[in-house]
Amino acid sequence: MHFSLAPLLVGLAAASPAKRQAKQPSMGFVGCSMSENVAQGYVAIGGKHMWGPYGTGGLVVQSWTNTNSASWGKFDQQAAKYGKPTEVWVQICIFQNPGATYDEVKQLIANARQHAVPGAKIWITGQPVYPDNPTSCFLAGPQGPQLTVDLAKRAGADAALNVTYPGEFKLMKGEVQDGCHANTAGQRSLGQQALAYWG
């Protein structure tokens, strides 16, 4: 009588990936609802490198300038879940008043370093810009999105800060639900942009 081991071997091969723990995302982020939009889209298209959304709506720059704030508490909960991140994306998010200063941005970067592994890579961007309707984001104000991009570019060009500015996030006509936030199509677009920036 002849027995084939093939079905047994196939069964073992199928079972083994389930036993291996899935690779945890190693990139954290700080920001606001705009960052959530990016994270939502990123996860939806299968991105694995960066954390998914974790409730950062409304958390503009000033929410992150105190390293012991409730915002950083949320970040630390994620870090406890996934391990301290080896990379952090800092998105400069503002309300029209008070906006943000370069000193506040520098404080955000310093705080991100405190909450990540030593030597972590820091990425910095502004909020999305709206090429078809540049002044549409009522929360940030007509010049707000561009201000955040300018601050991010300035930080990226400042050798002393050692951060990387990968480029702008853009939301086009038909990708915005309220003048500021991404609709479902916009989330996917932002997710694809994030995937292009950091995999």
C-alpha angles and dihedrals in degrees: 000000000000122000121192118218091197097094090048093049092047089051092051092048091052092049099048100071090055089056093051110084114245113252109264119231109260100193121083129191141205125201142084141282088310089061089048088055090054092046092047091053093042093054091043092059093046102265111165106173100073131053118262122240115303107178106283096146112144094009101134126175095285090057089064103040093087107067090209096051125127087253091061088045088061090048091051091052088057090046089052089052098046104019125261107308122253089206132032128195111210113199115194104225123180145178113220089252118070094007111186140280129220089244089058090050090052089051090052090053092048090050092048088056091052092054097045134062116287110277094017116168112247122208121192132195139158127238117287117284123222109222093183094048110014097180097046100105103094093182095060095032128239096297096030102098092049091048090056091050091049091051091049092049090049091052091047090052093048105096091196091065096051095209130138125233106201098183142273129315110226132199115195132202109293093028097080126081104189107007091276115038129064122250118216092282089047092051090054090048091050090046091053090049090051091048089053091050101047111000 
